[in-house]
Amino acid sequence: MMEKNMLKYTAVLTLLVLGTLLAMHFLPGISLGGRSMRQVDMLSDVRPFPEPDEEDTLVLPPPLVVKPAFVDTCRKGMTCIEDYSDSTERGMSAFYRALDEVEARPVRIAYFGDSFIEGDILTADLREMLQKRYGGCGTGYVDITSKVYGYRPTVRHAFSGWEEHSVLDSVPFDSRNLGIAGRYFMPRPGAYVELRGQKSYASRLDTCRRAELFFQNKSKRAETVLSIRVNGGEPIRRTASPSDDLQSVIVEAPIGSIRCTVEQADSAVFYGLAMDDVCGIAVDNFSLRGASGLSIRNIPLKNLSDFNRLRPYDLIVVQYGLNVATERGRNYDAYAAGMKAAIAHLKEAFPSASILVVSVGDRDYKDEQGELRTMPGIRNLVRYQQHIAAESAVAFWNLFEAMGGNGSMAGMVEAKPSLANRDYTHINFRGGKHLAGLLYDVLVYGKEQYDRRRAYEGE
């Protein structure tokens, strides 16, 4: 008996399923819980991307405040820094003046951000570029422990015996202990941290000339006792008396590796270990995954001021937004008020530092038709961030525009080799190097323009 041929039935079923899926594209939009469901479209990958409708997506705040009378020219093709500083000069001037002293002292940059710069992405290359031009070495400040130590390429980081607390913890912690990075660390007996220079990713990282450990001895009576080994040599014993202030232990020598072990600590709180030069550029990465920037307000003013006393900064970069923007975000008034308070907090704690607000970069999403496009809330947030800088009388750099504007993140993802991850949100190290180059160029160009202005005004 011959078997019945079922291929034609399979073909018919396949055509029916395909036809049904194609027809579903014409169904009206469906919303659940206030969220629009993505429209079915079997041909989404071959349709051209539509141009975003600016009028539909942008709700602009009132016009920006007037800039200072002297406005630097901007080279064609470059997105320059906009300086909204007033008579307090909290824009870029203090940093540009500090660069004149870079051969005699460290010129430090604190770069605050979220997961966009996690693992030293972007800041690693910015550090190398600036150090090649102005001098300096070392990876800068590193937290006592890190969740991303395994893929940070700029330092070999080892640690054990620590209890970590963060400003974003969901469990109780003592906010009075928070340090500049929004974290603090409590040692258990024998706790240690070790940093080792390396040269596989960038130059000027294999050795440094100065290492500094930051901590506070909160004990009423007992000393904190530390054992420090440089380059695997004999241990150096250091003690610290109880104090209400931030303290540090400094070692100056040709340093390839440094290991700090806590031999005795009663109620001591530790923060980080820095590897630097005695002059040149230092760039400290203060990334905090999931942060919006508002948590800066929760770091006690005294703690920040103590860091300013021991490790003063000439430029503070503030870059947030990935955890704030939404697909249809139109009104960020509450966030703007919180960020202006955070910047005021930084200005009070670091009274001599320039402050630069860097906008959120491009972030893409798939709309109801399954088409990739810039998240509308991004453009609104960038404009708000520009206002935050203007109303705070600090500087602003439009990273979104520098990246290329609408759809630029998709372009970075699809580049060969790729410059960003498939989440269409985060850059990779190649992308970080690209964006670091853009920021480096505008910083150097801004310095040149500042010097020309000073020369002109001095005539």
N, C-alpha and C positions, 0 to 999 in steps of 0.2 A: 504494500500500500504506500502510495507516494505521500511525503509530508507536505502539509499546506504551507505555501510561501507567505511569511508574515512581513516581509520587507515593505510591502506597499502600505500596510497598516502603520508600521513605524514611521514611514515617510509622511503619511497623512497626519499622524499625531504630532510630529515635529512641526509641520506647517501650521497646524492649529495653534500650538503653543506660541510659535513665533508671531503669528498673526495677532493673537491675543495680547502679547507683550507690546507689539507695535501700536495696537489700538488703545492700550492703556495710557499712552502718552497724551491722548486727547481728553482724558478725564479731568474734571475740574479739580483745583487744588484742595487738599485735605489738611485740616489743622487739628492737632491733639494737644490739649493743655496749653493752648496759646502758641504752639510751635508749628510752623508749616512743615509738612512732610515733603520730602524730595519727590519730584515728579519722575515717573518712570520714563526713561528714554534710552532705547537700545542703541541709538545712533549718537549718543552724547560725545563719544570720543572722536568722531569725525566732523562734528559741527564746529564752525569757527567761533571763537570767544566773542561775545558781544561787548561793545564798549560800555563801560559803566555810566549810568545816568547820574551825573553830578547833582542835578537839581533834586533828584529823588533821595539822594543819600546824605548830602551835606546840610547840616543845620549849623550855621556859623555863629559864634558868639559875636559881641559888638566889636567894632574895629579896634585894631591894635593901638597901643599907645605910641606916641611919636618917638622915633629914634633920636639919638643925639644929633647935633648939628653936623658933625663930621661923620660921614658914612663911608667906610672903606669900599673901594671898588672890588668887584669879584671877577676873577678870571673866567672866561667863557668855558662852559662845560663843568664848572665847579660849583658845588653847593656850599657856600661860605657860612661861617659862623655869624649869627646876628647878635650883636652886643647891645643889650638894653640897659646897661649899667647907668646909674645916676652918680651923684657926687661921692657916694660911698665906694665907688669903684669895685663892685663885686662881680663885674664882668671879667674879661680876659686880661686886663691890664696888669694885675698883680702877677699872673703867671708869666706873661711876656717879660716883665721886669726881672723876675726870678731867673729866667734863662740867661740873663747877663752874668749871673753869679754861679753858673753851673760848674765851672772849673774849680770853685773854692768850697762848695758845699753841696749836699744832696738837694735836688729839686724833685719833690715828691708829688705823685698823682694818685688820688684815691678814686677808684672807678667802682661805683655802686650800681648793681643791676640785678636782674633775675636770671632765669635759666638760659637766657640768650647768650650770656657770657660765662656760663658755668664751665668749670674745668680749665679756665684761662683762655677760652676761645675769644678771639679778637684782641684781648689785652696782651696775650703772649706776643703777638706780632707787632702790636703798637709799641710795646716795651722794647723789643729788639730794634725797631726802626729808630726810635728816639735815642736809645743808647748808642747806636752806631753813629748818630749825628752829634750827640752832645756828651757822650761818655756815660759811664755807669756799668754795673754788672749785677747779677743776681736776680732771683725771681721775686723779690719783695716779700711782703707779709703773707704768711700762710697760717690758716687756722690750726689749732693743736691737732684736731682730727678732721677728717673729711669723708663724705660719702662717695666722692668722685676721685679719690686719690689714685685709683688704678688707671684712669685715662687722662689725668692731667700730665701732659708731656714735658712740662717745663721744670719739674723737680721730682726727685724720688722721695716719697713721703712714707714714713713708717711710724707707727704709734701703737701703744697698748696701755690699758689700765685707766681709761678715762670715762667719765660720765658726762655726756654732752647735753646741753640745753640750748634751745633756740627761741627767738622771739615768736616764731610760728608754731611752737609746740602746742599740742592739744592737752597735754598733761600739765599739772601745776609746776611752775618754776618761779624763781625769785627775780623779778624784773630789775631789781636794784643792781644785779650783777652783770647785766648785759654789756657787752663790749662793742667796739666800733663795727664789727661784722654782724651784730645782732645775735651773738652766741656767747656762751662761756662754758668752761670745762672744769670739772672737779676731779682731782687725782685720787686714785686708790694707791695703796702702798706699792712702790716700785714702778709707778707710771712713767712712761718715757715718750718722747717725740724725737724723731730724727729726720733731718732734711739732708739730701745729698744732691749736689749739683750734677748736671748732665749736659750733653751737647748734641743729642740726637735730633732735637727739634729746632732749636734756635741757638744763635751764638751768644756769648757772654754769660752763660749760665753754669759753666762747669766749675768755676771758682768765684768767690767773692772776697771782700776784704773786711766785712763787718757783719756780725750776727747779733741779734737782739731778741731776747725772750721777754714777753710781757705778761705780768701777773699782778695779783694783789694779795698780800698777806693780811687776812681779816681776823687772825687770831688775836686774842687779848694779851697773850703772854709769850707763846712759843715762836721761835724763829722758823722760817722756811729754809730748808737745806737742799741745795741742788748739786748734782754732779754733772759736769760738762766735759764731753770728749770732743776734741777737734781733730778731724782726719784720723780717727781711731787711736789717738795718742793717749797719754796718761790723763786720768780724770783731774779736772780742776774743780775744787770745792768752793761754792759760793753760798753765802747766807743772806737772808733778808729779815729785818726786824718787822714786827707788826706795824701797820700803817693804814690810815684811811685813804691813802692815795695810791694810784697806779704806780707800780714799780717796774723796773726792767734790769736785766743783766746783759751787759755788752761784752762781746769778745771781738777784738780786732787782730786779724792775722790772715795769711793766705788760707782760705777755708774752702775745702772741697766737700766736706761733710761735717755736720755737727749733730751731736746726740745729747739731749738734756734729760736727765733722770731725776725724779723727785724722791729724795731720800727721806725727807721729813716735811710734812705739811699739815698744819692744824687749821682748818677753815680757810685754806688758800683757794683762790680762784685764778685760773689761767686762761689766756686768750689766744696768743699766737706767737710764732717765731718768724723773724724776718732775716733774709739774706740779701745784703746790699753792698754798695760801695761807700766810700767816705765822701764821694762827690759824684757828679753826674746825675742821671735820671733814675728814679725808682717808680715803678707802677704797681700798685697794690690792687688786686682783684677782690672785691667784696660782693660776690654773687650770693644770692639767696633764692633757691628754687621756690616758686609759688608766691614770691613777694610782689606787692603792688607799689612799694615805696613808702606807703603810709606808716609802716612799722618803724621807720627811722625816728618818728616822734616818740616811740616808747623807750628808746635808749636814753638813760639818764643823762642830763646835760653835764653833770659833773664828770661822768665817765668819758664822754666825748671830749670835754675840755682837758681831761688828764691825758688823753691820747694826743691832743694838740700840743701839750707841754712836752711830751716825750718824742712824738713823731709828727711834727707839724707838716701840713700839706700846703702846696702852692696852687694846686688845682684839684677841685672835687667835681667829678663827672657823675651825673645822676641820670640813669637810663632805665626806665621801666615802661610797662604798658601791656605786655603780652597777657598778663593776668587781670587786666582791666577791660580791654576791648571786647565787645560783643558784636555779633553779626549785624544787629540793627541799632547799635548804641548811638543815641542822638544827644543825650544830655549827660554831661560829666561834671556838672556843677559841684556836687558833693565831693567828688574825687579831686577836683581842682582846688577846692578849699583845703582839703587835707594835705595835698602836696605843697601848697604854699606854706602851710604850717611846718611841714617837714623841712623845707628849704630854709625857713626862718630859724629853725632849730639848728641846722648845720651852720648857718651864718653866725649865730651867736657862739657856738662852740669853737668854730674855726674862723676867727675874726679877720685873718689876713689872707684867706684863700680865695682865689677865683672860683666861681661856680658855673658849670656848663650843664644845661639840661639837654640831653640827647633824646630825640623823639623815638617813639616805637617805630620799628621797621615795618615793611610790608608783611602782611599775613593773608594768605588766601584760603578760601573755603569753596565748597561746591554748593551752588544755589539749588532751588527747587527743580531746575532742569538738569542738575548734575554737571553744570558748567563751572569750571574754576574761574574765580575772579577775586579781586581784593575785597576783603571783608569791609563793608561800608562803615562799620564802627571805627575802623582804623583811621580813616581820613578825618573823622570828627575828632578823635582823640589827639591826633597830631596837632590840629588847630588849637585845641584846648591847652596842650603842652606848650605851644608857642605863647599863649596868653599867660600861662603860669610863669614862664621865664620873664616875660615883659613886665608883669605886675610885681614880680619879685626883684626886678632890676638886676637880673643876672644875664648870662649869655645862653644862646639857643642854637642847636644844630639840627637840621631837618634830615634825619637818617632816612626816612621814607622817601624823600625826594632824591637824596644822594644815591640810594639803591636803584633808582629808576622809576619810582612812582608805581602806578597801577600795574599789577601783574608781574612786578619785578621778582617777587619771591618764586613764582612759578618758573620764571626764566632761570633763576639760580638753581632750582631743583633739576631742571632739564638740561643744564649745561653739561658739557663733556670735558673733563670730569665734573660731577655734580658739586655745587657749592652750598647746598642746603639739603635738609632731610625731607623725607616723603610726607612728613606731617604738614608741610608748607607753612611752617612756623619758625623752626629753628635752623640756624646756619650750622655748617660743620667747620672743621678747622681751615679748609680751603676757602670757604666763604668768609671766615673770620679774618684771614689774611687779606682778602680783597677789601673788606670794609675797613680794616685797620689802615690799609693804604690810603683810603679816601680820607679818613680822619687825620692821619699823619700829614697828608698834603695840606689840609685846611689849617691845621695848627701851625705848620711851618710858614704857610702863606700869610696867615694872620700875624705872626711874629714879624715877618718882613714888612707888612703894611704898617704895623705899629711903629717899627723903627723909622720908616719913611715919614710917618706923621710927626714923630718926636723931632726928627731932623728939620722938618718944615717949620714946626712951631718954634724951634730954637733959633731960627735965622733972624 
